[in-house]
Amino acid sequence: MLLETYQAKGLLTVTLVNGQTSDAGVYAYRGDLVLKEGSLREGSTTDRRPPEALLIHSALIVENDMIKFVNGLLPTLDLLPVFVEKYKDDLAPDCIALFYVENIGKGMQVELEGVTYKLIPFKEGLVWNELLEELYIEKSELKNKSAEDKVAIAYDAAKSYNPKTPLVSFAEAEENTIVVVKEAAVGAI
């Protein structure tokens, strides 16, 4: 099973949801997905440092050991090819990919390795809540559903999601990146 393979390889972290939906053979995952593993600690063949890059707060639907739906937050657009290189063999031909990206100023779509990635600017908030809002999913639709089925509901809504954003080459997308300035958090002293 694909998610079990990812778990064994240490590619799933901060897992919130990892299980079968109400549909037999359809699995849902929510958590962080590793894009770049941390280096091995000195003298170890298995103990790694923390990951260098993540698809943050990701949501996946896996069916027949293929990723049918993927969502999450990329801190920078240059991590998109990293995701594609690492996971392209596991993406279904009809995979729906909705990525929030911190350093883009406008929405756009990019096709890489046969999959169209719908890229949405991200300012702040929780990725899952932003996704539900983007897909017009009401909280009442999720009431009394399992955590896995909530991801499946998002996937079903994403099937008809068609933003009116341009399809551009990755090089054009890179030209539309912006500098992200984060405010320093202030807390108790």
VEXDREN-2710 file (C-alpha; in Angstrom, 1 decimal):
% VEXDREN-2710
k/r/px/py/pz
1/MET/0.0/0.0/0.0
2/LEU/1.4/3.4/-1.0
3/LEU/0.8/5.3/2.2
4/GLU/2.4/2.4/4.2
5/THR/5.4/2.6/1.9
6/TYR/5.7/6.3/2.5
7/GLN/5.4/5.8/6.2
8/ALA/8.1/3.1/6.2
9/LYS/10.4/5.5/4.2
10/GLY/9.8/8.3/6.7
11/LEU/8.0/10.5/4.1
12/LEU/4.9/11.2/6.2
13/THR/5.3/13.5/9.2
14/VAL/2.9/15.4/11.5
15/THR/0.2/12.9/10.5
16/LEU/-3.4/14.0/11.3
17/VAL/-5.3/11.5/9.2
18/ASN/-4.1/8.2/7.6
19/GLY/-6.7/5.6/6.8
20/GLN/-9.3/4.1/4.5
21/THR/-12.4/6.2/3.5
22/SER/-15.9/4.8/3.4
23/ASP/-15.0/3.6/-0.1
24/ALA/-13.1/0.3/-0.1
25/GLY/-9.6/0.7/-1.5
26/VAL/-9.6/4.5/-1.2
27/TYR/-7.3/6.0/1.4
28/ALA/-6.9/9.5/2.8
29/TYR/-3.9/11.2/4.4
30/ARG/-3.5/14.6/6.0
31/GLY/-0.2/15.8/7.4
32/ASP/3.1/16.9/6.1
33/LEU/4.7/15.2/3.1
34/VAL/8.5/15.1/2.9
35/LEU/10.0/16.6/-0.3
36/LYS/13.6/16.5/0.8
37/GLU/14.8/14.2/3.5
38/GLY/17.2/15.4/6.1
39/SER/20.8/14.2/5.9
40/LEU/21.8/11.0/7.8
41/ARG/23.3/11.7/11.2
42/GLU/27.0/10.9/11.5
43/GLY/27.7/7.2/11.7
44/SER/24.1/6.2/11.1
45/THR/22.5/4.5/8.1
46/THR/18.9/5.1/9.3
47/ASP/18.8/8.1/11.7
48/ARG/18.0/11.3/9.8
49/ARG/18.0/14.9/10.7
50/PRO/14.6/16.7/10.3
51/PRO/13.4/17.1/6.7
52/GLU/14.8/19.9/4.6
53/ALA/11.6/20.6/2.7
54/LEU/7.9/19.7/3.2
55/LEU/4.6/19.9/1.4
56/ILE/3.0/21.4/4.5
57/HIS/-0.5/20.5/5.7
58/SER/-1.0/18.2/2.7
59/ALA/-4.1/16.2/1.9
60/LEU/-4.0/13.1/-0.3
61/ILE/-6.4/10.6/-1.7
62/VAL/-4.8/7.3/-2.8
63/GLU/-6.7/4.7/-4.9
64/ASN/-5.1/1.6/-6.5
65/ASP/-1.7/2.8/-5.1
66/MET/-1.9/6.0/-7.1
67/ILE/-2.4/9.5/-5.8
68/LYS/-5.7/10.8/-7.2
69/PHE/-5.7/14.1/-5.2
70/VAL/-3.0/16.2/-3.6
71/ASN/-3.2/19.5/-1.8
72/GLY/-0.8/21.4/0.4
73/LEU/1.3/24.4/0.9
74/LEU/4.7/25.0/-0.8
75/PRO/6.7/27.7/0.9
76/THR/8.4/28.5/-2.4
77/LEU/7.5/27.7/-6.1
78/ASP/10.9/26.2/-6.7
79/LEU/9.8/23.2/-4.6
80/LEU/7.1/22.2/-7.1
81/PRO/9.7/20.4/-9.4
82/VAL/11.1/18.7/-6.3
83/PHE/7.6/17.4/-5.5
84/VAL/7.1/16.3/-9.1
85/GLU/10.5/14.5/-9.3
86/LYS/9.9/12.7/-6.0
87/TYR/6.3/11.6/-6.5
88/LYS/5.6/11.6/-10.3
89/ASP/5.6/7.8/-10.5
90/ASP/2.8/7.7/-7.9
91/LEU/0.6/10.3/-9.5
92/ALA/-2.5/9.0/-11.4
93/PRO/-2.8/10.4/-14.9
94/ASP/-6.0/12.2/-13.8
95/CYS/-4.5/13.4/-10.5
96/ILE/-6.0/16.7/-9.2
97/ALA/-3.3/18.9/-7.7
98/LEU/-4.2/22.1/-5.9
99/PHE/-1.2/23.7/-4.3
100/TYR/-1.0/26.9/-2.2
101/VAL/2.3/28.7/-2.8
102/GLU/3.6/31.4/-0.5
103/ASN/5.8/33.2/-3.0
104/ILE/3.4/33.7/-5.9
105/GLY/1.4/36.9/-6.4
106/LYS/-1.4/35.5/-8.5
107/GLY/-3.1/32.2/-9.3
108/MET/-1.9/30.2/-12.2
109/GLN/-1.7/26.7/-13.6
110/VAL/1.5/24.8/-14.6
111/GLU/1.7/21.4/-16.3
112/LEU/4.6/19.2/-15.3
113/GLU/5.0/15.5/-16.3
114/GLY/1.4/15.4/-17.6
115/VAL/-0.3/16.7/-14.4
116/THR/-1.8/20.2/-14.2
117/TYR/-1.0/21.9/-11.0
118/LYS/-3.4/24.6/-9.9
119/LEU/-1.4/27.1/-7.9
120/ILE/-3.1/29.5/-5.5
121/PRO/-1.4/32.4/-3.6
122/PHE/-1.2/31.8/0.1
123/LYS/-1.1/34.6/2.6
124/GLU/-2.0/33.2/6.0
125/GLY/-4.4/30.8/7.7
126/LEU/-4.9/27.1/7.9
127/VAL/-4.4/25.3/4.6
128/TRP/-7.3/22.9/5.2
129/ASN/-9.7/25.7/6.0
130/GLU/-8.5/27.7/2.9
131/LEU/-9.1/24.6/0.8
132/LEU/-12.6/24.1/2.1
133/GLU/-13.3/27.8/1.4
134/GLU/-11.8/27.6/-2.1
135/LEU/-13.9/24.6/-3.0
136/TYR/-17.1/26.1/-1.4
137/ILE/-17.5/23.2/1.0
138/GLU/-19.8/24.1/3.8
139/LYS/-19.1/22.9/7.4
140/SER/-22.5/21.2/7.3
141/GLU/-21.3/18.9/4.5
142/LEU/-18.6/17.6/6.7
143/LYS/-20.7/17.1/9.8
144/ASN/-20.7/13.6/11.2
145/LYS/-18.2/12.4/8.6
146/SER/-14.9/10.6/9.4
147/ALA/-11.7/12.5/9.0
148/GLU/-10.9/10.3/6.0
149/ASP/-14.2/11.0/4.4
150/LYS/-13.7/14.7/4.8
151/VAL/-10.7/14.5/2.6
152/ALA/-12.7/12.4/0.1
153/ILE/-15.4/15.2/0.1
154/ALA/-12.7/17.8/-0.7
155/TYR/-11.4/15.5/-3.5
156/ASP/-15.0/15.2/-5.0
157/ALA/-15.4/19.0/-4.8
158/ALA/-12.0/19.5/-6.4
159/LYS/-13.0/17.4/-9.5
160/SER/-15.2/20.3/-10.6
161/TYR/-12.9/23.1/-9.4
162/ASN/-11.8/25.1/-12.5
163/PRO/-10.1/28.4/-11.6
164/LYS/-10.0/31.0/-14.4
165/THR/-6.2/31.3/-14.1
166/PRO/-3.8/31.1/-17.0
167/LEU/-1.9/27.9/-17.9
168/VAL/1.7/29.0/-18.0
169/SER/5.1/27.4/-18.4
170/PHE/7.1/26.8/-15.2
171/ALA/9.6/29.4/-16.4
172/GLU/6.7/32.0/-16.7
173/ALA/5.5/30.9/-13.3
174/GLU/8.9/31.6/-11.8
175/GLU/8.8/35.1/-13.2
176/ASN/5.6/35.7/-11.2
177/THR/7.2/34.9/-7.8
178/ILE/7.3/37.6/-5.1
179/VAL/9.3/38.2/-2.0
180/VAL/7.5/37.0/1.1
181/VAL/7.9/39.2/4.1
182/LYS/6.8/37.6/7.3
183/GLU/6.0/39.6/10.4
184/ALA/7.8/38.8/13.6
185/ALA/5.5/37.2/16.1
186/VAL/5.4/38.9/19.4
187/GLY/4.6/37.0/22.6
188/ALA/5.1/37.0/26.3
189/ILE/8.4/38.0/27.6
END
